[in-house]
Amino acid sequence: MSKVKAGGSSKNNHDSPGQRLGVKVFGGQKVNTGQVIVRQTGLTKRGGNGTFVSRNFTIHAEKDGIVKYTKRRFRLFTGKTVQRTEVTVE
């Protein structure tokens, strides 16, 4: 028989790898069709002309060209206007 009680397992022993989010192509750089420009969670940056946003909010290039970042004001659902970065491909 055992002389000590069974010890519990630790509860904080799991760790997931990073999701590799962020800007992949910076302003002024060339992109090809379908190339990932920004990986993000939520719409922190908005897709503009020449881009499309996939289901997980990743911004892709819709055509070949040069990436450009600009600040624009967007209206939220509540009516509040906020400044966001818009990504375009020209």
DOKE-447855 format. One line per field, with one value per atom (N, C-alpha, C, CB): x, y, z; residue number from 1; residue in one letter; atom name. Coordinates in steps of 0.001 Angstrom, whole numbers, padded with zeros to 6 digits. Glycine has a CB too. Example, Ala and Ser with C-alpha at 12.3 -4.5 7.8 and 13.67 -1.06 7.14 Angstrom:
X (013190/012300/013200/011308/012850/013670/012900/014084)
Y (-005690/-004500/-003300/-004473/-002250/-001060/000030/-000598)
Z (007800/007800/007800/009046/007080/007140/007870/005725)
num (1/1/1/1/2/2/2/2)
residuo (A/A/A/A/S/S/S/S)
atomo (N/CA/C/CB/N/CA/C/CB)
! end
This chain:
X (000831/000000/000868/-000941/000281/001007/000984/000409/002064/002129/001724/003536/001584/001191/-000009/002386/-000749/-001890/-001394/-002804/-002248/-001891/-001783/-002932/-000717/-000536/-001342/000958/-001884/-002654/-001742/-003549/-002277/-001479/-001505/-002017/-000457/-000413/-001414/001030/-001983/-003044/-002553/-004149/-001328/-000842/000308/-000394/000201/001302/001040/001567/000058/-000198/000141/-001683/000695/001076/000923/002533/000290/000098/001103/-001353/001507/002448/001795/003016/002601/002086/001434/003195/000533/-000222/000443/-001599/001584/002339/001508/002801/000876/000067/000952/-001018/000384/001100/001158/002487/001874/002025/003101/002387/002760/003702/004362/002993/003646/004185/003977/003504/005034/004965/004701/006253/004402/004080/005218/003721/004883/005888/006444/006999/006100/006598/005636/006804/006171/005365/004696/006227/003469/002756/002210/001606/002007/001382/-000047/002188/-000844/-002236/-002337/-002939/-003179/-003401/-002416/-003374/-001402/-000384/-000936/000845/-000535/-000991/-000278/-000735/-001077/-000498/-000477/-001291/-001620/-001723/-002479/-002439/-001939/-002678/-003074/-001827/-004371/-004860/-006066/-005226/-006355/-007581/-008486/-007307/-009627/-010499/-010042/-010531/-010884/-010558/-009805/-011837/-008568/-007769/-007320/-006548/-007073/-006774/-007859/-005336/-008268/-009354/-008787/-010351/-009442/-009045/-009665/-009442/-008883/-009369/-009359/-008528/-009169/-009136/-007966/-009048/-008221/-007172/-006895/-005923/-007721/-007526/-008850/-006939/-008765/-009962/-009639/-010478/-010669/-010506/-011111/-011173/-010332/-010829/-011584/-009665/-012071/-012935/-012246/-013427/-010933/-010218/-009566/-009148/-010111/-009700/-008321/-009708/-007776/-006505/-006736/-005859/-005884/-006010/-005068/-005690/-005631/-004879/-004884/-005465/-003909/-003864/-004788/-002406/-005623/-006538/-005889/-007824/-004823/-004125/-002657/-004773/-001853/-000447/-000342/000367/000601/000784/001649/-000541/001514/002317/001389/003148/001783/000959/001074/001384/-000065/-000091/-000964/-000616/-000481/-001222/-001627/-000373/-002907/-003391/-004300/-004135/-004402/-005317/-006647/-004717/-007749/-009090/-010008/-009655/-011085/-012083/-013230/-012593/-013610/-014692/-015789/-014179/-017027/-018165/-018484/-019402/-018546/-018898/-020410/-018361/-020854/-022282/-023023/-022496/-022342/-022976/-023106/-022191/-022465/-022486/-021218/-023655/-020386/-019120/-018147/-018514/-017357/-016335/-014973/-016356/-014194/-012867/-011866/-012862/-010617/-009561/-008984/-008453/-008891/-008330/-007361/-009461/-006468/-005538/-006180/-004210/-006147/-006706/-005564/-007652/-005654/-004630/-005151/-004235/-004396/-004782/-003617/-005235/-003953/-002931/-003161/-002989/-002148/-002280/-001402/-001918)
Y (-001188/000000/001241/000004/002308/003572/004245/004501/004960/005649/007130/005536/007638/009044/009100/009888/010192/010380/010671/011534/010428/010699/012210/010078/012671/014094/014498/014424/015688/016176/016606/017336/016588/017032/018559/016412/019125/020585/021045/021079/022236/022713/023722/023330/024167/025190/024666/026448/023442/022839/022787/021450/023541/023550/024932/023175/024935/026186/026020/026596/026985/026898/027803/027284/027423/028271/029560/027519/030584/031855/031717/032876/032631/032529/033246/033078/033865/034545/035639/033535/036465/037566/038768/037956/039744/040987/041345/040896/042424/042920/042094/044450/041511/040684/041463/039458/042450/043269/044722/042938/045514/046901/047825/047303/049084/050060/050253/051381/050331/050523/049232/051335/048101/046821/046236/045833/045420/044793/043543/044449/043278/042048/041403/042338/040092/039339/039003/038046/038580/038248/037135/037834/037334/036326/036351/034999/037159/037198/037823/037978/037282/037795/039109/036762/040135/041435/041606/042586/041324/041466/040261/042804/039653/038638/039270/037326/039184/039891/039164/041349/039455/038979/040189/038279/040180/041344/042321/042020/043309/044268/045464/044740/045265/046401/047239/045921/046580/047268/046880/046905/047843/047602/047382/048778/046540/046305/047338/044902/047886/048892/048359/050159/049248/048856/047927/050093/046881/045944/044885/046684/044816/043802/043113/044433/041946/041301/040718/040198/040643/040168/038779/041143/037814/036444/036264/035437/035070/034796/035032/033376/034842/035050/036433/033957/037390/038798/039018/039353/038021/038205/039032/036835/040018/040862/040329/042360/040019/039487/040495/038138/040360/041194/040593/041320/041442/040986/041063/041817/041837/042000/042301/043134/042236/042612/044122/042131/044574/046011/046339/046690/047576/048078/048406/049331/048001/048183/049617/047193/050158/051508/051504/052541/052135/052251/053701/051741/053935/055281/055239/055873/056378/056502/057053/057424/056407/056868/056769/056044/057549/057486/056603/058907/055633/054708/054864/053248/054692/054760/053366/055376/053224/051957/051764/051885/050580/050265/051187/048802/051630/052499/053940/052466/054280/055641/056410/056369/055884/056526/056399/055889/057447/057375/057196/058640/056262/055958/055945/054598/056223/056219/054814/057243/054316/052995/053084/051956/052118/052043/051266/051389/051840/051171/050690/052121/049444/048847/048788/047433/049349/049299/048786/050689/048248/047819/048610/046255/049325/050168/049649/051631)
Z (000000/000000/000000/001202/-000539/-000592/000770/-001660/001090/002368/002245/002941/000976/000774/-000172/000201/-000059/-000963/-002381/-000463/-003343/-004727/-004940/-005695/-005552/-005827/-007057/-006028/-007043/-008188/-009319/-007775/-010517/-011667/-011729/-013004/-012289/-012391/-013452/-012740/-013247/-014137/-015168/-013325/-015046/-015993/-016841/-015238/-017289/-018034/-019532/-017521/-020038/-021479/-022030/-021793/-023225/-023851/-025354/-023470/-025995/-027441/-028144/-027832/-029341/-030077/-030547/-031270/-030835/-031317/-032680/-031379/-033010/-034253/-035421/-034053/-035214/-036276/-036935/-037332/-036099/-036605/-036929/-035584/-037626/-037880/-039347/-037338/-039625/-040997/-041682/-041022/-042836/-043585/-044720/-044143/-045294/-046377/-045993/-047757/-046016/-045592/-046775/-044887/-046488/-047524/-048501/-046900/-049782/-050817/-051383/-050281/-050808/-051306/-052335/-050146/-053257/-054296/-053746/-055526/-054236/-053877/-055138/-052868/-055055/-056136/-055735/-056462/-056676/-056419/-055380/-057717/-054364/-053332/-052189/-053940/-052270/-051223/-049943/-051705/-048782/-047491/-047194/-046355/-046854/-046505/-044994/-047164/-044321/-042868/-042308/-042481/-041247/-040494/-039176/-040273/-038817/-037638/-037055/-037988/-035796/-035171/-035025/-033780/-035677/-035696/-036756/-034327/-037051/-038119/-037562/-038835/-037111/-036654/-037842/-035845/-038995/-040245/-041236/-040787/-042089/-043041/-044429/-043051/-045193/-046577/-047490/-047024/-048408/-049345/-050761/-049256/-051726/-053136/-053411/-054038/-054191/-054568/-053523/-054851/-052465/-051426/-051128/-050137/-050488/-049967/-048597/-050939/-047752/-046376/-046275/-045350/-045793/-045665/-044349/-045753/-044106/-042956/-041615/-043019/-041557/-040289/-040247/-040088/-041016/-041045/-041663/-039650/-042348/-043045/-044307/-043397/-044556/-045741/-046823/-045406/-048006/-049136/-050274/-049602/-051171/-052371/-053424/-052917/-054023/-055069/-056449/-055047/-056553/-057827/-057547/-058685/-058578/-058456/-058298/-059686/-057484/-057313/-056125/-057168/-055648/-054532/-053371/-054951/-052175/-050970/-050475/-049852/-050023/-049468/-048221/-050515/-047153/-045893/-045690/-044687/-045393/-045113/-043897/-046335/-043198/-042065/-042572/-040950/-042172/-042553/-041357/-043741/-041402/-040339/-040800/-039956/-039944/-040243/-039199/-040288/-039647/-038734/-038211/-039437/-036878/-036266/-036280/-034834/-035888/-035851/-034889/-035447/-033840/-032847/-033323/-031560/-034446/-034954/-034648/-034393/-033781/-033423/-034598/-032127/-034855/-035893/-035246/-036783/-035790/-035259/-036405/-034506/-036077/-037081/-037196/-036726/-038415/-038674/-039858/-038956/-039947/-041057/-042193/-040623/-043394/-044573/-045447/-045372/-045906/-046736/-048167/-046218/-049109/-050516/-051348/-051015/-052526/-053487/-054768/-053754/-055205/-056415/-057525/-056111)
num (1/1/1/1/2/2/2/2/3/3/3/3/4/4/4/4/5/5/5/5/6/6/6/6/7/7/7/7/8/8/8/8/9/9/9/9/10/10/10/10/11/11/11/11/12/12/12/12/13/13/13/13/14/14/14/14/15/15/15/15/16/16/16/16/17/17/17/17/18/18/18/18/19/19/19/19/20/20/20/20/21/21/21/21/22/22/22/22/23/23/23/23/24/24/24/24/25/25/25/25/26/26/26/26/27/27/27/27/28/28/28/28/29/29/29/29/30/30/30/30/31/31/31/31/32/32/32/32/33/33/33/33/34/34/34/34/35/35/35/35/36/36/36/36/37/37/37/37/38/38/38/38/39/39/39/39/40/40/40/40/41/41/41/41/42/42/42/42/43/43/43/43/44/44/44/44/45/45/45/45/46/46/46/46/47/47/47/47/48/48/48/48/49/49/49/49/50/50/50/50/51/51/51/51/52/52/52/52/53/53/53/53/54/54/54/54/55/55/55/55/56/56/56/56/57/57/57/57/58/58/58/58/59/59/59/59/60/60/60/60/61/61/61/61/62/62/62/62/63/63/63/63/64/64/64/64/65/65/65/65/66/66/66/66/67/67/67/67/68/68/68/68/69/69/69/69/70/70/70/70/71/71/71/71/72/72/72/72/73/73/73/73/74/74/74/74/75/75/75/75/76/76/76/76/77/77/77/77/78/78/78/78/79/79/79/79/80/80/80/80/81/81/81/81/82/82/82/82/83/83/83/83/84/84/84/84/85/85/85/85/86/86/86/86/87/87/87/87/88/88/88/88/89/89/89/89/90/90/90/90)
residuo (M/M/M/M/S/S/S/S/K/K/K/K/V/V/V/V/K/K/K/K/A/A/A/A/G/G/G/G/G/G/G/G/S/S/S/S/S/S/S/S/K/K/K/K/N/N/N/N/N/N/N/N/H/H/H/H/D/D/D/D/S/S/S/S/P/P/P/P/G/G/G/G/Q/Q/Q/Q/R/R/R/R/L/L/L/L/G/G/G/G/V/V/V/V/K/K/K/K/V/V/V/V/F/F/F/F/G/G/G/G/G/G/G/G/Q/Q/Q/Q/K/K/K/K/V/V/V/V/N/N/N/N/T/T/T/T/G/G/G/G/Q/Q/Q/Q/V/V/V/V/I/I/I/I/V/V/V/V/R/R/R/R/Q/Q/Q/Q/T/T/T/T/G/G/G/G/L/L/L/L/T/T/T/T/K/K/K/K/R/R/R/R/G/G/G/G/G/G/G/G/N/N/N/N/G/G/G/G/T/T/T/T/F/F/F/F/V/V/V/V/S/S/S/S/R/R/R/R/N/N/N/N/F/F/F/F/T/T/T/T/I/I/I/I/H/H/H/H/A/A/A/A/E/E/E/E/K/K/K/K/D/D/D/D/G/G/G/G/I/I/I/I/V/V/V/V/K/K/K/K/Y/Y/Y/Y/T/T/T/T/K/K/K/K/R/R/R/R/R/R/R/R/F/F/F/F/R/R/R/R/L/L/L/L/F/F/F/F/T/T/T/T/G/G/G/G/K/K/K/K/T/T/T/T/V/V/V/V/Q/Q/Q/Q/R/R/R/R/T/T/T/T/E/E/E/E/V/V/V/V/T/T/T/T/V/V/V/V/E/E/E/E)
atomo (N/CA/C/CB/N/CA/C/CB/N/CA/C/CB/N/CA/C/CB/N/CA/C/CB/N/CA/C/CB/N/CA/C/CB/N/CA/C/CB/N/CA/C/CB/N/CA/C/CB/N/CA/C/CB/N/CA/C/CB/N/CA/C/CB/N/CA/C/CB/N/CA/C/CB/N/CA/C/CB/N/CA/C/CB/N/CA/C/CB/N/CA/C/CB/N/CA/C/CB/N/CA/C/CB/N/CA/C/CB/N/CA/C/CB/N/CA/C/CB/N/CA/C/CB/N/CA/C/CB/N/CA/C/CB/N/CA/C/CB/N/CA/C/CB/N/CA/C/CB/N/CA/C/CB/N/CA/C/CB/N/CA/C/CB/N/CA/C/CB/N/CA/C/CB/N/CA/C/CB/N/CA/C/CB/N/CA/C/CB/N/CA/C/CB/N/CA/C/CB/N/CA/C/CB/N/CA/C/CB/N/CA/C/CB/N/CA/C/CB/N/CA/C/CB/N/CA/C/CB/N/CA/C/CB/N/CA/C/CB/N/CA/C/CB/N/CA/C/CB/N/CA/C/CB/N/CA/C/CB/N/CA/C/CB/N/CA/C/CB/N/CA/C/CB/N/CA/C/CB/N/CA/C/CB/N/CA/C/CB/N/CA/C/CB/N/CA/C/CB/N/CA/C/CB/N/CA/C/CB/N/CA/C/CB/N/CA/C/CB/N/CA/C/CB/N/CA/C/CB/N/CA/C/CB/N/CA/C/CB/N/CA/C/CB/N/CA/C/CB/N/CA/C/CB/N/CA/C/CB/N/CA/C/CB/N/CA/C/CB/N/CA/C/CB/N/CA/C/CB/N/CA/C/CB/N/CA/C/CB/N/CA/C/CB/N/CA/C/CB/N/CA/C/CB/N/CA/C/CB/N/CA/C/CB/N/CA/C/CB/N/CA/C/CB/N/CA/C/CB/N/CA/C/CB/N/CA/C/CB/N/CA/C/CB/N/CA/C/CB)
! end
